[in-house]
Amino acid sequence: MGSVGTGTRNKVSGGEEEETINVLITGFAPFRTNFPINPSWEIAKSLPDYLPPPPTPFRGIPGHVPPPGTATGTIPPNPTNPPIPLPKVRLLVHPSPIHVGYRAVRNLVPSLWHLDSPSNPKIDLAVHIGMAGPRGFYSIERRAHKSNYTMGDVDNNLLSDLDDESAPHPWQDLPEELLSDLDMEDVLQRWRDHSPPYSDLRISEDAGHYLCDFIYYSSLAHLVKNNPHERKRVVFLHVPSEASPAWVKVGRELCLSLVRGMVESEVVRRERELKVENHQEEVGEL
């Protein structure tokens, strides 16, 4: 996976190169009869091709009523992390909703990362989006789980049904839990800074042991198997189950502010590392 700060470089007018950071976005298909529309896909497919400039100020979404007891919302006047200049950020939304099946996800994930296809853009960051229950908050998951998937998918299969097949388990030598290598606390703070103050944004420690958890572990595991020394820059975003146009619009804006927070966090981290490297080189030349 490409290093943020040294992402894809494209030729622009005059022969100069312009850096582009590529962010993979996925959403799921419906999987419950009482929730015929999956807001994760509605949010994903509504995203623009490129990350737009941050709203200044963000005054909420027309037609959306914030949760009771919260403010109507603008960006805080003195956020902890005000917006910083970023390279161009391209949003690569998977063209169709992900089928809510263990086999489908296991077969699909390797192709999402384009690691075996030099002609495709290298993915620098990824956000898998999935639906949580009827709640008012949004959460990014810190960790994903390898086993204890006891719920059947939409094809009435268990993960253990795949594990019992003749093909060996692709992750049998990996830990029970895998964690994103993003600085989750920093990402959360930046996400909050770029979102309206009534937004309830959290870090979660349990992705649910279902397809949301499974696609998250699948991506993390694929990256570990491909290059154990590469940072795992992927998160899972859980969104409320409400799929009305107003809520989808809120989810869209919060997804964009999350991507901004992730890219900022990685750009700042890379700049910090470069300063350390340059200092070490200077010390070595003395």
C-alpha positions in Angstrom: 0.0 0.0 0.0 1.3 3.4 -0.9 2.8 5.7 1.7 0.6 8.8 2.3 2.8 11.8 1.5 4.4 9.9 -1.4 1.2 8.7 -3.2 0.4 8.4 -6.9 1.9 11.2 -9.0 0.1 12.3 -12.2 1.5 14.5 -15.0 -0.2 17.9 -15.2 0.3 20.8 -17.6 3.9 21.8 -18.0 5.1 18.3 -17.3 5.0 18.7 -13.6 3.8 15.9 -11.3 0.9 16.3 -9.0 0.5 14.0 -6.0 -2.8 12.2 -5.6 -3.8 10.2 -2.5 -6.2 7.3 -3.4 -8.9 6.4 -0.9 -10.9 3.2 -1.4 -14.5 3.3 -0.2 -17.0 0.4 0.1 -20.5 0.0 1.3 -22.8 -3.1 1.8 -25.9 -4.3 0.1 -29.1 -4.7 2.2 -29.3 -7.8 4.4 -32.2 -7.4 6.8 -35.9 -7.4 5.7 -36.7 -4.6 8.2 -33.9 -2.5 6.7 -34.5 -2.7 2.9 -32.1 0.1 2.2 -28.5 -0.1 3.5 -27.3 3.4 4.3 -23.7 2.4 4.0 -24.1 1.9 0.2 -26.3 5.0 -0.1 -23.5 7.1 1.5 -20.7 5.5 -0.5 -22.4 5.9 -3.9 -23.2 9.6 -3.1 -19.6 10.6 -2.6 -17.8 12.8 -5.1 -14.8 11.7 -7.1 -12.5 13.9 -5.1 -12.5 15.2 -1.6 -13.9 18.7 -1.7 -12.5 21.7 0.3 -13.7 21.7 4.0 -17.0 23.7 4.5 -16.4 27.0 6.3 -18.5 27.0 8.4 -20.4 23.7 8.4 -24.0 24.7 9.3 -25.6 21.3 9.4 -27.7 19.6 6.7 -30.9 21.1 5.5 -33.9 19.0 6.5 -31.9 17.0 9.1 -32.9 17.3 12.7 -30.0 16.8 15.2 -30.5 14.4 18.0 -32.4 15.8 21.0 -30.5 18.0 23.3 -27.8 18.9 20.8 -26.8 22.1 19.1 -27.8 23.0 15.5 -24.1 23.1 14.6 -21.3 24.9 13.0 -17.7 24.0 13.0 -16.2 25.0 16.4 -14.5 28.4 16.2 -11.2 27.1 17.6 -10.9 23.4 16.6 -8.0 21.4 18.0 -6.9 20.7 14.4 -7.9 23.3 11.9 -7.8 22.1 8.2 -4.4 21.9 6.7 -3.3 21.9 3.0 -3.6 18.5 1.5 -2.7 16.9 -1.8 -5.5 16.0 -4.2 -7.5 13.2 -2.6 -9.3 10.8 -5.0 -12.2 8.8 -3.7 -12.4 5.3 -5.3 -15.8 4.0 -4.5 -16.3 0.3 -5.3 -18.9 0.3 -8.1 -21.4 -1.9 -6.5 -22.6 -2.7 -3.0 -20.7 -5.6 -1.3 -22.8 -8.8 -1.0 -23.3 -9.7 2.6 -21.8 -13.1 2.4 -18.6 -14.6 3.8 -17.5 -16.3 0.6 -18.2 -13.2 -1.5 -16.2 -10.9 0.8 -13.3 -13.4 1.1 -13.1 -13.7 -2.7 -13.5 -9.9 -3.3 -11.1 -8.3 -0.8 -7.8 -9.1 -2.6 -9.0 -7.4 -5.8 -10.0 -4.3 -3.9 -6.4 -3.5 -3.1 -5.1 -3.6 -6.7 -1.8 -5.0 -5.3 -1.4 -7.4 -8.3 -2.3 -5.0 -11.0 0.3 -2.2 -11.8 -2.1 -0.6 -14.2 -4.6 0.3 -11.4 -4.0 3.1 -8.9 -2.4 2.0 -5.6 -4.6 2.4 -2.6 -3.2 4.7 0.1 -6.2 4.5 2.5 -9.4 2.6 2.8 -12.8 3.1 4.5 -15.2 0.2 4.7 -18.7 1.5 5.6 -21.4 -0.7 7.2 -24.7 -0.4 8.9 -25.1 -0.6 12.7 -28.4 -0.7 14.5 -31.0 2.1 15.0 -28.8 4.5 16.9 -27.7 8.1 16.7 -23.9 7.8 16.7 -21.2 7.0 14.2 -18.1 5.0 15.1 -14.8 3.9 13.7 -13.6 0.5 14.6 -10.2 0.0 16.1 -9.9 -3.8 15.8 -11.2 -6.7 13.7 -11.7 -10.4 14.7 -10.7 -13.6 12.9 -13.1 -16.0 14.5 -16.3 -16.4 16.6 -18.6 -15.6 13.7 -21.8 -17.3 14.8 -24.4 -15.5 12.6 -25.3 -16.8 9.2 -24.9 -14.5 6.1 -27.6 -13.8 3.6 -26.8 -17.1 1.8 -27.4 -19.0 5.1 -23.7 -19.8 5.4 -21.5 -19.6 8.4 -17.9 -18.6 8.2 -17.1 -22.0 9.6 -18.7 -23.5 6.4 -15.9 -21.9 4.4 -13.2 -23.0 6.9 -14.3 -26.6 6.6 -13.8 -26.7 2.8 -10.7 -28.2 1.3 -8.9 -24.9 0.7 -6.7 -23.9 3.7 -7.7 -21.0 5.8 -5.8 -18.0 4.4 -5.2 -16.4 7.8 -4.7 -19.5 10.0 -1.3 -18.1 11.1 -2.6 -14.6 11.9 -3.6 -13.2 15.4 -7.2 -13.4 16.6 -7.4 -9.6 16.4 -5.8 -7.2 13.9 -5.7 -3.5 14.6 -5.6 -0.6 12.2 -2.2 1.2 12.2 -3.8 4.6 11.9 -3.5 6.8 15.0 -7.2 6.4 15.9 -7.3 9.0 18.7 -5.8 11.6 16.3 -8.1 10.6 13.5 -11.1 10.8 15.9 -10.1 14.3 17.0 -9.6 15.5 13.5 -12.9 13.9 12.4 -14.7 15.8 15.2 -12.9 19.0 14.3 -14.2 18.9 10.8 -17.8 17.8 11.7 -20.7 19.7 13.2 -20.5 19.7 17.0 -23.8 17.9 17.5 -22.3 14.8 15.8 -21.7 11.9 18.1 -18.5 10.4 16.8 -16.7 7.6 18.7 -14.0 4.8 18.5 -15.5 1.3 19.0 -13.6 -1.7 20.2 -16.1 -4.3 18.8 -17.0 -4.4 15.1 -19.7 -7.0 15.8 -18.5 -10.4 14.6 -20.5 -10.2 11.4 -19.8 -9.1 7.8 -18.7 -5.7 8.9 -16.1 -7.2 11.2 -15.3 -9.8 8.6 -14.5 -7.4 5.7 -12.4 -5.3 8.1 -10.4 -8.3 9.2 -10.1 -9.5 5.6 -8.6 -6.2 4.5 -6.2 -6.0 7.4 -5.2 -9.7 7.0 -4.7 -9.3 3.3 -2.3 -6.4 3.9 -0.4 -8.3 6.5 0.0 -11.3 4.3 1.1 -9.2 1.3 3.7 -7.2 3.3 4.0 -7.6 7.1 6.1 -4.5 7.3 3.6 -2.2 5.6 1.3 0.0 7.7 -2.3 -1.0 7.7 -4.1 2.2 6.8 -7.7 1.1 6.8 -10.7 1.8 9.0 -14.3 0.6 9.3 -17.0 3.1 9.7 -20.3 2.1 11.3 -23.3 4.3 10.5 -26.8 4.4 11.9 -29.4 2.3 10.2 -31.6 5.3 9.3 -31.6 5.6 5.5 -33.8 8.6 4.8 -32.3 11.2 2.4 -31.5 13.6 5.2 -29.6 11.0 7.2 -27.8 9.8 4.1 -26.7 13.4 3.5 -25.4 13.6 7.0 -23.6 10.3 6.6 -22.0 11.6 3.4 -20.7 14.7 5.0 -19.4 12.8 8.0 -17.7 10.3 5.7 -16.0 13.1 3.9 -14.8 14.7 7.2 -13.5 11.3 8.3 -11.5 10.9 5.1 -10.1 14.4 5.6 -9.2 13.5 9.2 -7.5 10.3 8.1 -5.5 12.0 5.3 -4.5 14.8 7.6 -3.4 12.5 10.3 -1.2 10.5 7.9 0.3 13.6 6.2 1.2 15.1 9.6 2.7 11.7 10.7 4.8 11.5 7.5 6.0 15.1 7.9 7.1 14.3 11.4 9.0 11.2 10.3 10.7 13.2 7.5 11.9 15.8 10.1 13.3 13.0 12.2 15.0 11.4 9.2 16.5 14.7 8.1 17.7 15.5 11.6 19.4 12.1 11.8 21.1 12.7 8.5 22.4 16.1 9.6 23.7 14.5 12.9 25.4 11.8 10.9 27.2 14.3 8.7 28.7 16.1 11.7 
